[in-house]
């Protein structure tokens, strides 16, 4: 007790920010103290705004306990007066359902009364940060958090918090007690061993929140496994287990000490010490996949922004992968503590299939450690990961072709979207990862492989679109190209042609749809002869187009066909295949390609059409025209607007 004169009373109270709880014979009994005004506001924010997930409190308190043990251990390395056995250092969780309390205790460095008041009486003052600043020469110091901000997350789940701590430098312990923003009180405790014990008096359940779950051992174990599995010190708890007694053939419940955390992350172990089975088990446990990954990537980068990464390429797509419900992202750890379960900023959309973790001490976090601040570190890590993933996929393609093709069948569309959605800006990153079927053997090939097989002087990569390779192979437009000895890429995915149009070229080789009207293999003489034939038949074509209305842009003879009588080609950037794709979209908008009906100049149908025109048999010419157009649409896989009419027209002609 202190004896104050009345004259110094007010100044003393202002200085110490105290409340008078009693005055006896001039003695002021100081027990309860108020937070600073700004601290009260911050505490209210901490409880109601900053933390969005209540379960985070356990991560914060365990991280603080780990810091306290770290401080003691580092102190023992330089201070002979402090003796520590590393195997004895531990953190304990003790749930008490009867009293509705949860206790988190450690045997770390502890705090004096002054340190308790400094660290817990001034919110957001970090004892851990001060410790690090005072030990900058120690390279191995890896203090996790900031005792202060994280500690107050306890009030999200508690009505009252009691902290008892004994410093390794003090003979007595101190109890800090608070019910929230009203303030706190300090008193002498009875703790004999150094360390800190935090007891949370949990709130009563509400309609929206159940605080009882933080008293269940299985739930606490889940939270430790989720957030604090890689705290370097054992996190222990007494759990109830059922054991069988062989003597009386009965089961009995016994209390058993259990270590809840793994302590050493698999990605921090030497590569030579980790077997494939361990990686597979880790992947299955963390990402709930019943199949082992098709490829594993480990990366460790040191520099301006250092990090370790353990990534997995799944062997199959999740059921919701191509839906709006799928969430991309890597688990982000800071010093082994889970910060975000899915950090989307670390992966571009085209690599969204990648699962895994990133652990970095250099990432700047907000004060709740729930979300990231905008900073160059995340951008730097993401760019590095993008490059690493690309190289690993290229290696998989080159060295394990069968595995890569299996991967591509599930995730290839996502790679293509990367080029399409960026309007071709990402083609340098992704173009060598793409696979397309080839007319050469109807197997998957890369663009690089296609170019390596191109004939001397060939400057064009030819492609054709359709539902399957077999259907594309039968397209009349492919006949002449194959006859010339050119390989054709068979595009069977609806996004394929959009991708090639965005790319525009590959290694200065332009892309050419064999169904475009500008495809031309004719010599100058052949071109001149075809131009003359089309000029002479322009009245015939005019009559035929009148029968089709605006279904086609024009009609002409062609040399592109070998055996087939007719085909549809398109003008401009919008092809017939793109028309089909766009018209299946749920937008309600319909588009139409500028189509040309091309008739094989060397086919007998040409003579028949010219004969009907010369005889002025307009009715028959109209029937033939409509049938030819319907035939061309069917070959392209396009629907016929009036199949009954076409069926009747065919029957009329057959009956003659």
C-alpha positions in Angstrom: 0.0 0.0 0.0 1.1 3.6 -0.6 0.3 6.5 1.6 -0.7 9.6 -0.4 -1.1 13.1 0.6 -4.4 14.7 -0.6 -2.4 17.2 -2.7 -0.8 14.5 -4.8 -3.8 12.2 -5.1 -5.2 13.5 -8.4 -1.9 13.7 -10.1 -1.0 10.2 -9.0 -4.3 8.8 -10.3 -4.0 10.5 -13.6 -0.5 9.2 -14.0 -1.3 5.6 -13.2 -4.8 5.6 -14.9 -6.4 4.0 -11.8 -9.7 3.7 -10.2 -10.1 4.0 -6.4 -11.6 0.9 -5.0 -11.1 1.9 -1.4 -9.5 4.5 0.9 -8.5 3.5 4.5 -6.6 5.9 6.8 -5.2 7.8 3.8 -4.1 4.6 2.0 -5.3 4.2 -1.6 -6.0 0.6 -2.6 -5.3 0.4 -6.3 -6.6 -2.8 -7.9 -8.6 -2.1 -11.0 -7.1 -0.2 -13.9 -8.6 1.2 -17.1 -7.4 0.8 -20.6 -6.4 3.9 -22.4 -9.3 5.5 -24.3 -7.8 4.5 -27.6 -7.1 1.0 -26.4 -10.8 0.6 -25.3 -11.9 1.5 -28.8 -9.4 -0.9 -30.3 -10.5 -3.7 -28.0 -14.1 -3.2 -29.1 -12.9 -3.4 -32.8 -10.9 -6.5 -32.0 -13.9 -8.3 -30.5 -16.5 -7.1 -33.0 -14.8 -6.2 -36.3 -11.2 -7.3 -36.9 -11.6 -11.0 -36.4 -14.3 -12.6 -38.6 -13.7 -16.1 -37.5 -14.1 -16.8 -33.8 -12.0 -20.0 -33.8 -9.0 -17.9 -34.7 -8.5 -17.1 -30.9 -7.0 -20.5 -30.3 -4.4 -20.0 -33.0 -3.5 -16.7 -31.6 -3.1 -17.9 -28.0 -1.1 -20.9 -29.0 1.2 -18.7 -31.2 1.8 -16.5 -28.2 2.6 -19.5 -26.0 5.1 -20.7 -28.6 6.6 -17.2 -28.6 7.0 -17.3 -24.9 8.8 -20.7 -25.0 11.0 -19.4 -27.9 12.1 -16.5 -25.8 13.0 -18.7 -22.9 14.9 -21.1 -25.2 16.9 -18.3 -26.9 17.6 -16.7 -23.5 19.1 -20.0 -22.3 21.6 -20.0 -25.1 23.2 -16.8 -23.9 22.3 -16.7 -20.2 23.9 -19.4 -18.0 21.5 -18.6 -15.2 18.6 -19.9 -17.3 18.7 -23.7 -17.7 16.2 -25.3 -20.1 15.7 -28.8 -21.4 14.2 -28.4 -24.8 12.2 -31.7 -24.5 10.4 -30.3 -21.4 9.0 -27.3 -23.3 5.3 -27.7 -24.1 1.9 -26.1 -24.4 -1.2 -27.5 -22.7 -4.9 -27.1 -23.4 -7.3 -27.9 -20.6 -11.1 -27.8 -21.2 -13.4 -27.8 -18.1 -17.0 -28.4 -19.1 -18.3 -28.1 -15.5 -16.9 -24.5 -15.0 -17.1 -23.7 -18.8 -13.4 -22.7 -18.9 -10.7 -23.3 -21.4 -7.1 -23.0 -20.2 -4.0 -22.5 -22.4 -0.7 -22.8 -20.5 3.0 -22.8 -21.4 6.2 -23.1 -19.5 7.9 -20.3 -21.4 9.7 -17.2 -20.2 6.7 -15.7 -18.4 6.0 -12.0 -17.6 6.6 -9.8 -14.7 3.8 -7.5 -13.3 5.2 -4.6 -15.3 5.4 -6.7 -18.5 1.8 -7.9 -18.0 0.6 -4.4 -17.7 2.7 -3.2 -20.6 1.8 -6.0 -23.0 -1.9 -6.5 -22.0 -2.8 -3.1 -20.6 -1.7 -1.4 -23.9 -3.4 -3.2 -26.7 -1.3 -3.8 -29.8 2.0 -3.3 -28.1 4.0 -6.3 -29.1 6.3 -7.9 -26.6 7.4 -10.4 -29.2 8.3 -7.6 -31.7 10.4 -5.9 -29.0 12.1 -9.1 -28.3 13.0 -9.6 -31.9 14.3 -6.0 -32.2 16.5 -6.6 -29.3 18.0 -9.8 -30.7 18.6 -8.9 -34.3 21.9 -10.7 -34.4 20.2 -14.1 -33.8 19.4 -15.4 -37.3 17.4 -18.4 -36.0 14.8 -16.3 -34.1 11.4 -17.1 -35.5 9.0 -15.4 -33.2 5.5 -15.9 -34.6 3.2 -13.2 -33.4 2.6 -10.1 -31.4 1.4 -10.8 -27.8 -1.2 -8.0 -27.5 -3.4 -7.9 -30.5 -3.7 -11.6 -30.9 -4.4 -12.1 -27.2 -7.5 -9.9 -27.3 -9.2 -12.3 -29.7 -9.9 -14.3 -26.6 -12.7 -11.9 -25.8 -14.6 -13.0 -28.9 -15.4 -16.2 -27.0 -15.0 -15.2 -23.4 -16.8 -13.0 -20.8 -13.7 -13.0 -18.6 -10.1 -13.8 -19.1 -7.6 -14.5 -16.3 -3.9 -14.6 -17.0 -1.4 -15.8 -14.4 2.2 -15.4 -15.3 5.6 -15.9 -13.6 8.7 -14.5 -15.2 11.9 -16.4 -15.2 13.4 -13.2 -13.7 10.9 -12.9 -10.8 10.2 -14.8 -7.6 6.5 -14.0 -7.7 3.7 -14.4 -10.1 1.1 -11.9 -11.1 -2.6 -12.4 -12.0 -4.1 -10.2 -14.7 -7.9 -10.3 -14.9 -10.4 -8.5 -17.2 -14.0 -8.8 -18.4 -13.3 -6.6 -21.5 -13.3 -2.9 -22.2 -14.2 -1.9 -18.6 -10.6 -2.5 -17.6 -8.4 -5.0 -15.8 -7.0 -5.6 -12.4 -3.7 -7.0 -11.2 -2.9 -9.0 -8.1 -0.3 -11.3 -6.7 -0.6 -14.9 -7.8 0.6 -18.3 -6.5 2.2 -19.8 -9.5 5.6 -21.3 -8.6 7.0 -22.3 -12.1 7.8 -19.8 -14.8 5.3 -19.6 -17.7 1.9 -18.3 -18.4 -1.6 -19.7 -17.9 -4.6 -18.1 -19.6 -8.0 -19.2 -18.5 -11.0 -18.2 -20.6 -14.5 -18.1 -19.1 -16.6 -18.9 -22.2 -19.7 -17.0 -23.1 -23.1 -18.6 -23.0 -24.4 -20.1 -26.2 -26.7 -18.0 -28.5 -28.9 -18.9 -31.4 -26.1 -18.1 -33.8 -23.0 -19.3 -31.9 -22.2 -22.3 -29.8 -19.3 -21.8 -27.5 -19.6 -25.2 -26.0 -17.7 -26.6 -29.0 -14.5 -25.0 -27.6 -14.9 -27.4 -24.6 -15.0 -30.5 -26.8 -11.6 -32.3 -27.0 -12.2 -33.5 -30.6 -13.0 -30.0 -31.8 -10.0 -28.5 -30.1 -7.9 -31.2 -31.7 -9.3 -30.3 -35.1 -8.5 -26.6 -34.6 -4.9 -27.4 -33.5 -4.5 -29.6 -36.6 -5.9 -26.9 -38.8 -4.1 -23.8 -37.6 -1.2 -24.8 -35.3 -0.1 -28.3 -36.5 3.4 -27.0 -37.1 4.1 -25.2 -33.9 7.6 -26.4 -33.0 6.6 -27.4 -29.4 4.2 -30.1 -28.5 0.6 -29.0 -27.8 -0.8 -31.5 -25.3 -4.2 -32.3 -23.9 -5.8 -35.0 -21.7 -8.3 -36.9 -23.8 -10.7 -39.7 -22.8 -10.1 -43.0 -24.5 -12.1 -46.2 -24.2 -9.9 -49.2 -23.5 -10.8 -52.9 -23.2 -10.0 -54.8 -20.0 -9.2 -58.4 -20.9 -9.6 -59.6 -17.3 -13.3 -58.8 -16.9 -14.0 -58.3 -20.7 -15.3 -54.8 -20.0 -14.6 -51.4 -21.5 -13.5 -48.5 -19.4 -12.7 -44.8 -20.1 -9.3 -43.6 -19.2 -7.6 -40.2 -19.4 -4.6 -40.2 -21.7 -2.1 -37.5 -22.4 -2.1 -36.7 -26.2 0.1 -34.6 -28.4 -2.1 -32.8 -30.9 0.3 -31.3 -33.4 2.9 -32.7 -35.9 5.4 -30.0 -35.0 7.7 -30.4 -38.0 6.1 -29.5 -41.4 6.8 -32.0 -44.1 8.0 -29.2 -46.4 10.8 -28.3 -43.9 12.2 -31.8 -43.9 15.1 -32.6 -46.2 13.8 -34.0 -49.5 15.9 -37.1 -49.1 14.1 -37.8 -45.8 10.6 -37.8 -47.2 9.2 -40.7 -49.1 6.5 -40.5 -51.8 4.1 -42.2 -49.5 4.5 -39.4 -46.9 3.7 -36.8 -49.6 0.7 -38.8 -50.8 -0.6 -39.2 -47.2 -0.1 -35.5 -46.5 -2.0 -34.6 -49.7 -4.8 -36.9 -49.0 -5.2 -35.7 -45.4 -4.9 -32.0 -46.2 -7.0 -31.9 -49.4 -9.4 -34.8 -49.0 -8.5 -36.5 -52.3 -8.8 -40.3 -52.4 -6.3 -40.5 -55.4 -2.7 -39.7 -55.1 -1.5 -36.6 -57.0 -0.1 -37.0 -60.4 2.9 -34.7 -59.7 4.6 -33.2 -56.6 6.5 -29.9 -56.6 8.8 -28.7 -53.9 10.3 -25.3 -54.0 12.4 -23.2 -51.7 13.3 -19.7 -52.6 15.6 -17.3 -50.7 16.0 -13.6 -51.4 14.0 -10.5 -51.0 10.9 -12.5 -50.3 11.8 -16.0 -49.1 9.3 -18.9 -49.0 8.9 -22.6 -49.1 6.2 -24.3 -51.1 4.9 -27.8 -51.4 2.5 -28.1 -54.4 0.5 -31.0 -55.9 -1.0 -31.5 -59.4 -4.1 -33.6 -58.8 -4.7 -36.7 -60.9 -8.4 -35.7 -61.6 -10.6 -32.7 -61.5 -12.8 -32.1 -58.4 -16.5 -32.5 -59.2 -17.1 -28.8 -58.9 -13.9 -27.7 -60.7 -15.6 -26.1 -63.7 -18.4 -24.5 -61.6 -18.7 -21.1 -60.0 -18.6 -22.8 -56.6 -14.9 -23.9 -56.9 -12.5 -21.9 -54.9 -8.8 -21.7 -56.0 -6.0 -21.0 -53.7 -3.0 -22.3 -51.7 -2.8 -22.6 -48.0 -0.7 -19.8 -46.7 1.4 -20.3 -43.6 3.6 -17.8 -41.8 6.3 -19.4 -39.7 4.3 -22.7 -39.7 1.0 -21.1 -38.6 -1.9 -21.2 -41.0 -3.0 -17.7 -42.0 -5.3 -18.4 -44.9 -6.9 -21.7 -46.0 -7.2 -20.6 -49.7 -5.0 -17.7 -50.7 -6.3 -17.0 -54.2 -3.7 -14.3 -54.9 -0.9 -16.9 -55.1 -2.3 -18.7 -58.2 -3.4 -17.4 -61.6 -6.8 -18.8 -62.7 -5.1 -21.0 -65.4 -3.2 -22.8 -62.6 -6.2 -22.9 -60.3 -6.1 -26.8 -60.2 -2.8 -26.7 -58.1 -3.2 -27.7 -54.5 -0.6 -27.1 -51.7 0.9 -24.8 -49.2 3.2 -21.8 -49.1 5.1 -20.9 -46.0 6.8 -17.5 -45.7 8.1 -15.3 -42.9 8.2 -12.3 -45.2 4.5 -11.9 -45.9 3.0 -8.7 -44.4 -0.3 -9.4 -42.7 -3.0 -7.2 -41.2 -3.3 -7.1 -37.4 -5.7 -10.0 -37.2 -3.4 -12.2 -39.4 -6.6 -13.3 -41.2 -6.1 -11.5 -44.4 -3.2 -10.2 -46.5 -2.2 -6.6 -47.0 -1.6 -5.5 -50.6 2.2 -5.9 -50.9 4.9 -6.8 -53.3 5.7 -10.0 -51.4 2.6 -11.8 -52.4 3.0 -10.6 -56.0 6.6 -11.8 -56.0 5.8 -15.2 -54.6 2.9 -15.6 -57.1 5.2 -14.8 -60.0 7.8 -17.2 -58.8 5.2 -20.0 -58.3 3.8 -19.4 -61.8 7.2 -19.9 -63.3 7.9 -23.0 -61.2 4.5 -24.6 -62.1 5.1 -23.9 -65.8 8.5 -25.5 -65.7 7.3 -28.5 -63.8 4.4 -29.1 -66.2 6.8 -28.8 -69.2 9.0 -31.4 -67.5 6.0 -33.7 -66.9 5.1 -33.3 -70.6 8.6 -34.1 -71.7 9.4 -37.0 -69.3 6.1 -38.5 -68.4 3.9 -38.0 -71.5 1.3 -40.5 -70.4 0.8 -38.8 -67.0 0.7 -35.4 -68.7 -1.9 -36.4 -71.2 -4.0 -37.8 -68.3 -3.6 -34.4 -66.5 -4.5 -32.5 -69.7 -7.7 -34.3 -70.3 -9.0 -33.0 -67.0 -7.3 -29.6 -66.8 -6.3 -28.7 -70.3 -9.4 -26.6 -70.8 -8.3 -24.4 -67.9 -5.0 -23.8 -69.6 -6.7 -22.8 -72.8 -9.0 -20.4 -70.9 -5.8 -18.7 -69.6 -5.0 -17.7 -73.2 -8.6 -16.9 -74.2 -9.5 -14.9 -71.1 -6.3 -12.8 -71.5 -6.9 -12.2 -75.2 -3.7 -14.0 -76.0 -1.4 -12.0 -73.6 -0.6 -15.2 -71.6 0.2 -17.3 -74.7 4.0 -17.2 -74.1 3.4 -18.9 -70.7 0.8 -21.5 -71.8 1.2 -22.2 -75.5 3.7 -25.0 -75.1 1.5 -26.7 -72.6 -1.4 -27.2 -75.0 -2.3 -30.4 -76.7 -4.5 -31.0 -79.8 -5.4 -34.1 -81.7 -3.6 -34.5 -85.0 -4.6 -36.0 -88.4 -1.3 -37.7 -88.4 -2.3 -40.4 -86.0 -5.3 -39.0 -84.2 -3.1 -38.7 -81.1 -2.4 -35.6 -79.0 0.4 -33.4 -80.1 1.9 -30.1 -79.1 2.2 -27.1 -81.3 6.0 -27.4 -81.1 5.8 -31.0 -82.3 3.5 -30.0 -85.2 5.9 -27.3 -86.3 8.8 -29.7 -86.2 7.0 -31.9 -88.7 6.0 -29.1 -91.1 7.1 -29.4 -94.7 9.8 -27.1 -96.0 8.3 -23.8 -96.9 5.1 -24.4 -95.1 4.1 -21.2 -93.1 0.6 -22.2 -92.0 -0.7 -24.4 -89.2 -3.9 -26.0 -90.5 -6.8 -27.0 -88.2 -10.4 -28.2 -88.4 -13.1 -28.2 -85.8 -15.7 -30.8 -84.8 -17.2 -32.9 -82.0 -14.8 -35.9 -82.4 -11.7 -36.7 -84.4 -13.6 -39.2 -86.5 -16.3 -36.7 -87.5 -13.6 -34.1 -88.3 -11.7 -36.7 -90.3 -14.8 -37.1 -92.5 -15.3 -33.4 -93.2 -15.1 -32.6 -96.9 -13.0 -29.5 -96.2 -10.1 -31.7 -94.9 -9.8 -33.8 -98.1 -7.7 -31.4 -100.2 -5.5 -30.4 -97.3 -4.6 -34.0 -96.5 -4.1 -34.7 -100.2 -1.5 -32.0 -100.3 0.3 -33.8 -97.5 -0.4 -31.2 -94.8 -1.0 -32.2 -91.2 -4.3 -30.9 -89.6 -4.9 -30.2 -85.9 -8.3 -31.6 -85.0 -9.9 -29.3 -82.5 -12.6 -31.1 -80.4 -12.9 -28.7 -77.5 -15.4 -25.9 -77.9 -12.8 -23.3 -76.7 -10.1 -24.5 -79.1 -10.7 -22.2 -82.0 -11.2 -19.2 -79.8 -7.8 -19.9 -78.3 -6.0 -20.1 -81.6 -7.6 -16.9 -82.8 -6.4 -15.2 -79.7 -2.9 -16.6 -80.2 -2.9 -15.5 -83.9 0.3 -17.4 -84.6 2.9 -19.8 -83.2 6.6 -19.3 -83.9 5.5 -16.9 -86.7 3.3 -19.6 -88.3 -0.2 -18.4 -88.8 -3.3 -20.6 -88.0 -5.7 -21.5 -90.8 -9.1 -23.1 -90.5 -9.5 -25.4 -93.4 -13.2 -24.4 -93.5 -12.4 -20.7 -94.1 -13.2 -19.4 -97.6 -9.7 -18.0 -98.0 -8.0 -21.4 -98.0 -6.3 -21.7 -101.4 -4.0 -24.3 -102.9 -4.7 -23.5 -106.6 -2.1 -22.5 -109.1 -2.5 -19.2 -110.9 -4.1 -21.0 -113.9 -6.5 -22.9 -111.7 -7.5 -19.7 -109.9 -8.2 -18.0 -113.2 -10.2 -21.0 -114.5 -12.3 -21.1 -111.3 -12.9 -17.3 -111.4 -14.2 -17.7 -115.0 -16.5 -20.6 -114.0 -18.0 -18.6 -111.1 -18.5 -15.6 -113.3 -20.3 -17.7 -115.9 -22.5 -19.3 -113.2 -23.4 -16.1 -111.3 -27.0 -16.1 -112.6 -27.4 -19.7 -111.5 -26.0 -18.9 -108.1 -28.4 -15.9 -107.8 -31.3 -18.2 -108.5 -30.1 -20.7 -105.9 -29.5 -18.0 -103.3 -33.0 -16.8 -103.8 -34.2 -20.2 -102.7 -32.1 -20.1 -99.5 -32.8 -16.4 -98.6 -30.2 -15.1 -96.1 -29.2 -18.5 -95.0 -25.9 -18.1 -96.9 -23.8 -15.1 -97.8 -23.0 -16.4 -101.2 -22.7 -19.6 -103.4 -19.7 -20.5 -105.5 -17.8 -23.3 -107.1 -14.7 -24.6 -105.4 -11.6 -26.7 -105.9 -11.2 -27.5 -102.1 -13.4 -30.6 -102.4 -12.3 -34.0 -103.9 -15.2 -36.4 -103.6 -17.9 -34.5 -101.7 -20.4 -32.4 -103.7 -20.8 -29.5 -101.3 -19.6 -27.9 -98.1 -20.0 -24.8 -96.0 -17.2 -22.3 -95.5 -17.1 -19.1 -93.5 -15.9 -15.6 -94.1 -14.3 -13.4 -91.4 -13.3 -14.2 -87.9 -16.5 -16.0 -86.9 -16.5 -19.6 -88.1 -19.3 -22.1 -88.4 -17.9 -24.0 -85.4 -17.7 -20.8 -83.3 -21.3 -20.0 -84.3 -22.4 -23.4 -82.8 -20.5 -22.8 -79.6 -21.7 -19.3 -79.0 -25.3 -20.2 -79.7 -25.3 -22.8 -77.0 -24.3 -20.2 -74.4 -27.1 -19.3 -71.9 -27.0 -15.6 -72.8 -30.0 -15.9 -75.1 -28.1 -14.0 -77.8 -27.7 -15.7 -81.2 -24.9 -15.1 -83.7 -24.6 -16.2 -87.3 -21.4 -16.8 -89.3 -21.1 -15.4 -92.8 -21.3 -18.7 -94.6 -20.6 -19.6 -98.2 -22.1 -22.7 -99.8 -19.3 -24.1 -102.0 -20.1 -26.7 -104.7 -17.5 -29.1 -106.1 -16.8 -27.9 -109.6 -15.7 -31.4 -110.6 -18.7 -33.2 -109.1 -21.6 -34.4 -111.4 -24.0 -32.3 -109.3 -22.6 -29.2 -111.0 -23.9 -30.4 -114.4 -27.3 -31.2 -112.9 -27.7 -27.8 -111.4 -26.7 -26.1 -114.6 -29.0 -28.3 -116.6 -32.0 -27.4 -114.4 -31.1 -23.7 -114.7 -30.9 -23.9 -118.5 -34.3 -25.7 -118.7 -35.7 -22.9 -116.5 -36.9 -25.7 -114.1 -37.1 -23.3 -111.2 -39.0 -25.6 -108.9 -36.5 -28.5 -109.3 -33.6 -26.2 -108.9 -35.0 -24.9 -105.7 -35.5 -28.4 -104.3 -31.9 -29.4 -105.2 -30.6 -26.2 -103.7 -32.4 -26.8 -100.4 -31.3 -30.4 -100.2 -27.6 -29.5 -100.9 -27.7 -26.8 -98.2 -29.3 -29.2 -95.7 -26.6 -31.8 -96.6 -23.9 -29.2 -96.0 -25.3 -28.3 -92.6 -25.6 -31.9 -91.5 -22.0 -32.5 -92.4 -21.0 -29.5 -90.2 -23.1 -30.8 -87.4 -25.6 -27.9 -87.7 -29.3 -28.4 -87.2 -31.8 -28.2 -90.0 -34.6 -25.7 -89.4 -37.3 -27.8 -91.2 -36.3 -31.4 -91.5 -39.8 -32.5 -92.6 -39.6 -30.2 -95.6 -36.1 -31.7 -96.6 -37.4 -35.2 -96.1 -40.3 -34.5 -98.4 -38.0 -32.9 -101.0 -35.7 -35.9 -101.0 -38.7 -38.2 -101.5 -40.0 -36.1 -104.4 -36.7 -36.4 -106.2 -36.3 -40.1 -105.5 -39.8 -40.8 -106.8 -39.1 -39.2 -110.2 
